[in-house]
Amino acid sequence: MASKTGFDYAPQAAHSEKVVAPGDYKFATAFLDHGHIYGQVNGLLEAGAELACVYDPDPEKVAKFLESHPDTPVADSFEAVLTDPEIKLVAAAAIPNRRADIGIQVMDAGKDYFTDKCPFTTMAQLEAVKAKVTETGRRYMVYFSERLHVESAVKATELVQGGAIGDVVQVINLAPHRLSKDSRPDWFWDKEQYGGIITDIGSHQCDQLLALTGSTDAKIKCARVANFSNPDHPEFEDFGEVSYTMSSGASGYYRLDWFTPDASPVWGDGRTFVVGTKGTLEIRKYWDPAQPGDPRDRIYLVNEDGTQLIECADKVGFPFFGAMILDLINGTEKAMTQAHIFKSAEISLRAQEMADAAG
């Protein structure tokens, strides 16, 4: 069953393939401000990478991390991480508005960077990182977990890109989240630090829209944010929605919210609907309401061949992590291109700007 709170979502693969031998590819983890770091680390370890050390200025965060990874060496400074020649990659989940600066430090040190989403909170950060990638030749990778760390989303992407429903006409993403209000740190409510709901959660959705429609860009038609239910945190946005016309010609829409009911067994009933010229597909990522057992990671596919329920849980795995490691070693871009990452961030940031300008 998916976790009750999205911030501690950290899947483990039932079957995984190690793409490197023990000790051949070492990474560090640092800045443990968001619980997604556990999913990032799980994926890298399952692909065969070796965790060389952990760093955070807060010893309590390090102590909590060591509960899951007790044998991990603790670095006494971030400088020690940056100057270790054996460390090839730094995986981090810092406060969102600090992620770009940390990534620049990592790339300046000759290492690749793997950050939690959202990768940036401002367009200026995006442009600075673009320049640094060009200057250093290092990679700025992003953990878009809603597509990369969900087996049904992995399988659905394969099906859609393989032509199972013809040419994609429209993609709709519904992305509800549980607020877990008492568990959130102070930065979570500060818009300068978290960037806004479209910048934050919407970066996931932009990644999916581009991937599922085969697009390289998008035009924003409308964007809206609101605070419906949290007047005690006036800078917080608990609802957002955006409509795009993708460069492929397809329509793209997503809804974001923090209104998952307490009775839900999962942190959000995330769904994706894809309409094609020869069929339709629905992804039920974390839950299928009122179904017995653990009905997650399902795809409903209807096309010219018939109607299928495709069960993906514990069957598909998470190939992104191994593919990313091999890309970083070989200089290829099979897991995800740098251009895709930057464009996903750009169209979420621009949509946030549009919504903010509308008041």
C-alpha positions in Angstrom: 0.0 0.0 0.0 1.2 3.5 -0.8 2.2 5.7 2.2 -0.3 7.7 4.2 1.7 10.9 3.6 3.3 11.8 0.3 6.5 13.3 1.9 7.6 9.8 3.1 6.8 8.0 -0.2 9.8 5.8 -0.8 9.0 2.7 -2.9 11.2 -0.4 -3.0 11.3 -2.6 -6.1 10.3 -6.2 -5.8 12.8 -6.9 -8.6 15.7 -4.7 -9.6 18.7 -4.9 -11.9 22.1 -3.7 -10.7 23.8 -1.9 -13.6 27.2 -1.4 -11.8 29.4 -3.7 -9.7 29.9 -3.1 -6.0 32.0 -0.1 -5.4 32.1 1.0 -9.0 29.7 4.0 -8.6 29.6 5.9 -5.3 27.2 8.7 -4.4 26.5 10.8 -1.4 23.3 12.0 0.0 22.9 15.5 1.6 20.4 18.1 2.7 17.6 15.8 4.0 14.8 18.4 4.2 12.2 16.5 2.3 11.4 12.8 2.8 11.7 12.1 -0.9 15.4 11.6 -0.3 14.6 8.1 0.9 13.0 7.2 -2.4 16.0 8.7 -4.3 18.4 6.7 -2.2 16.4 3.5 -2.5 16.4 3.7 -6.3 20.1 4.3 -6.5 21.0 1.5 -4.2 18.7 -0.9 -6.0 20.5 -0.1 -9.2 23.9 -1.0 -7.6 25.3 2.4 -6.6 27.1 2.6 -3.3 26.2 5.2 -0.7 29.5 6.7 0.4 28.3 9.1 3.1 25.4 11.3 4.3 25.5 14.9 5.3 23.1 17.4 6.8 23.8 20.3 9.1 21.0 19.1 11.4 22.1 16.0 13.4 18.5 15.0 14.0 17.9 14.6 10.3 21.1 12.5 10.0 20.1 10.3 13.0 16.7 9.6 11.4 18.4 8.7 8.1 20.7 6.3 9.9 17.7 4.4 11.2 17.1 3.3 7.6 20.7 3.1 6.5 22.6 2.4 9.7 26.0 1.7 8.2 26.3 4.9 6.3 29.4 7.1 7.1 28.6 10.6 8.2 30.4 13.5 6.5 31.3 16.3 8.9 30.8 19.0 6.3 29.4 19.5 2.8 32.9 20.5 1.7 34.0 17.0 2.6 31.4 15.6 0.2 32.4 18.0 -2.6 36.1 17.2 -2.3 35.9 13.4 -2.1 37.1 12.3 -5.5 35.4 8.9 -5.3 31.9 10.5 -5.1 30.4 10.8 -8.6 26.9 12.0 -7.7 25.2 13.9 -4.9 21.5 13.1 -4.2 19.8 15.9 -2.2 16.3 17.0 -1.1 17.0 20.5 0.2 14.5 23.2 0.9 13.3 24.0 -2.7 14.7 27.5 -3.1 18.1 26.2 -2.1 18.3 23.3 -4.6 19.7 25.2 -7.5 22.6 26.8 -5.5 23.5 23.4 -4.0 23.4 21.9 -7.5 25.8 24.6 -8.8 28.2 23.8 -6.0 28.0 20.1 -6.8 28.7 20.7 -10.5 31.5 23.1 -9.8 33.1 20.3 -7.8 33.0 18.0 -10.9 30.1 15.9 -9.8 26.6 15.2 -11.1 23.5 16.3 -9.1 20.2 14.4 -8.4 17.7 16.7 -6.7 14.1 16.2 -5.5 11.5 18.0 -7.5 10.8 20.9 -7.8 14.3 21.6 -9.2 13.9 25.4 -9.1 11.7 28.1 -7.6 12.6 30.9 -9.9 13.4 31.4 -13.6 16.7 33.0 -12.6 17.7 29.8 -10.9 16.8 27.8 -14.0 18.9 30.1 -16.2 21.9 29.9 -13.8 21.8 26.2 -13.8 21.5 26.0 -17.5 24.7 28.1 -17.8 26.5 25.9 -15.3 25.6 22.7 -17.1 27.0 24.1 -20.3 30.1 25.4 -18.5 30.9 22.2 -16.6 29.4 19.4 -18.7 27.8 17.9 -15.6 24.2 16.8 -15.3 21.4 18.3 -13.2 19.0 15.3 -12.7 15.5 15.5 -11.1 13.5 13.0 -9.1 10.0 13.3 -10.7 8.7 10.4 -8.6 5.1 10.5 -9.8 6.2 9.1 -13.1 9.6 7.5 -12.4 8.9 5.8 -9.1 5.4 4.5 -9.8 5.2 1.1 -11.7 1.9 1.9 -13.4 3.2 5.2 -14.6 6.4 3.5 -15.9 4.4 0.9 -17.8 1.8 3.4 -19.1 4.6 5.6 -20.5 5.9 2.6 -22.4 2.5 1.7 -23.7 1.7 5.2 -24.9 5.1 5.9 -26.5 4.7 2.5 -28.1 1.5 3.5 -29.9 -1.0 1.5 -27.8 -3.6 4.2 -28.1 -2.5 5.9 -31.3 -1.6 9.6 -31.3 -2.2 11.3 -28.0 -5.0 13.9 -28.1 -5.2 14.8 -24.4 -3.6 14.1 -21.0 -5.3 14.9 -17.8 -3.4 14.5 -14.5 -5.3 14.7 -11.1 -2.8 15.1 -8.3 -4.5 15.3 -4.8 -2.2 15.3 -1.8 -2.8 14.9 2.0 -1.8 18.0 3.9 -0.6 16.3 7.1 -0.6 19.8 8.5 1.0 19.1 11.9 4.0 17.3 10.3 5.1 20.1 8.0 8.2 22.2 8.6 8.0 26.0 8.6 9.5 26.3 5.1 6.5 24.4 3.7 4.2 27.4 4.2 6.6 30.1 3.0 6.0 30.7 -0.7 9.5 32.1 -1.3 10.9 28.8 -0.1 8.5 26.3 -1.6 7.8 28.3 -4.8 4.0 27.9 -5.0 1.8 24.8 -5.7 2.3 24.9 -9.5 6.1 25.3 -9.2 6.2 22.5 -6.6 3.7 19.7 -7.4 3.1 21.0 -10.9 6.7 20.2 -11.9 5.7 16.5 -11.6 2.8 17.0 -13.9 4.7 18.9 -16.5 7.2 16.1 -16.7 4.3 13.7 -17.3 2.6 15.9 -19.9 5.7 16.3 -22.0 6.6 12.5 -21.8 3.1 11.2 -22.5 2.4 13.6 -25.4 5.9 13.4 -26.9 6.2 17.1 -26.6 9.2 19.4 -26.3 7.3 22.5 -25.3 3.9 23.8 -24.3 1.8 27.0 -24.5 0.0 27.9 -21.3 -3.7 28.6 -21.8 -4.8 29.3 -18.3 -3.4 28.9 -14.7 -5.0 29.4 -11.4 -4.0 29.0 -7.7 -6.0 29.5 -4.5 -6.0 29.1 -0.7 -9.4 27.7 0.1 -8.9 26.2 3.5 -5.7 27.5 5.2 -6.2 31.1 6.2 -3.7 30.6 9.0 -1.0 30.2 6.3 -1.8 33.0 3.9 1.2 32.3 1.6 0.2 28.7 1.1 -1.7 27.5 -1.9 -3.9 24.4 -1.4 -5.3 24.3 -5.0 -3.9 24.8 -8.5 -4.9 24.0 -12.0 -3.2 24.6 -15.4 -4.3 24.0 -19.0 -1.7 23.7 -21.8 -1.6 23.2 -25.6 1.4 20.9 -26.0 3.9 21.3 -28.9 2.6 18.0 -30.3 -0.9 19.6 -30.6 -2.3 17.6 -27.7 -4.2 19.2 -24.8 -2.7 19.0 -21.4 -4.4 19.7 -18.0 -3.7 19.1 -14.4 -5.3 19.7 -11.1 -3.3 20.0 -7.8 -4.7 20.1 -4.3 -4.1 19.4 -0.7 -7.5 18.0 0.1 -7.1 14.2 0.4 -9.6 13.1 3.0 -8.4 11.7 6.3 -10.3 8.4 5.6 -8.2 7.8 2.5 -5.7 4.9 3.0 -3.2 6.7 0.7 -1.8 10.2 0.6 -3.5 10.9 -2.7 -5.7 9.1 -5.3 -3.5 10.1 -8.2 -4.9 9.4 -11.6 -3.9 10.1 -15.2 -6.2 9.9 -18.2 -4.8 9.7 -21.7 -7.0 9.9 -24.8 -5.5 8.8 -28.1 -6.8 8.5 -31.7 -7.1 4.7 -31.2 -7.9 4.2 -27.6 -7.8 5.5 -24.0 -5.8 4.7 -21.0 -6.2 5.4 -17.3 -3.5 5.1 -14.7 -4.6 4.4 -11.1 -1.3 5.0 -9.3 -1.8 4.6 -5.6 -5.3 3.3 -5.0 -8.5 2.0 -6.7 -11.3 3.0 -4.3 -13.6 0.3 -2.9 -11.6 -2.5 -4.4 -10.4 -5.3 -2.1 -6.8 -5.9 -1.1 -4.1 -3.6 -2.3 -5.3 -2.3 -5.6 -2.6 0.1 -6.6 -0.5 0.5 -9.7 -3.2 -0.4 -12.2 -3.8 0.6 -15.8 -7.2 0.4 -17.6 -6.5 0.2 -21.3 -9.2 0.3 -24.0 -8.1 0.2 -27.7 -8.8 -1.6 -30.9 -7.6 -4.9 -29.4 -10.1 -4.8 -26.6 -10.3 -3.9 -22.9 -7.5 -4.7 -20.5 -6.8 -4.3 -16.8 -3.1 -4.3 -16.4 -1.7 -5.0 -12.9 1.7 -3.5 -12.5 2.5 -3.7 -8.8 5.7 -5.6 -8.1 6.0 -6.5 -11.8 7.5 -3.5 -13.7 10.2 -2.1 -11.5 11.9 1.2 -11.7 14.4 1.2 -14.6 15.0 5.0 -14.5 17.7 4.8 -11.8 19.9 2.2 -13.5 19.4 4.0 -16.8 20.4 7.3 -15.2 23.6 5.9 -13.6 24.6 4.5 -17.0 23.9 7.9 -18.6 26.0 9.7 -16.1 28.9 7.2 -16.6 28.6 7.1 -20.4 27.5 10.6 -21.3 24.3 9.4 -22.8 20.7 10.6 -22.3 18.5 7.5 -22.4 16.9 7.8 -18.9 15.9 11.5 -19.4 17.3 14.3 -21.3 18.6 17.5 -19.7 16.4 19.5 -22.2 13.3 17.6 -20.9 14.2 18.4 -17.3 14.7 22.1 -18.0 11.5 22.4 -20.1 9.4 20.6 -17.4 10.6 23.1 -14.9 10.2 26.1 -17.2 6.6 25.4 -18.1 5.7 24.9 -14.5 7.5 28.1 -13.4 5.8 30.1 -16.2 2.4 28.7 -15.3 3.0 29.8 -11.6 3.9 33.2 -12.8 0.7 33.4 -14.8 -1.4 32.3 -11.9 0.4 34.8 -9.5 -0.1 37.6 -12.0 -3.9 36.9 -12.0 -4.0 37.3 -8.3 
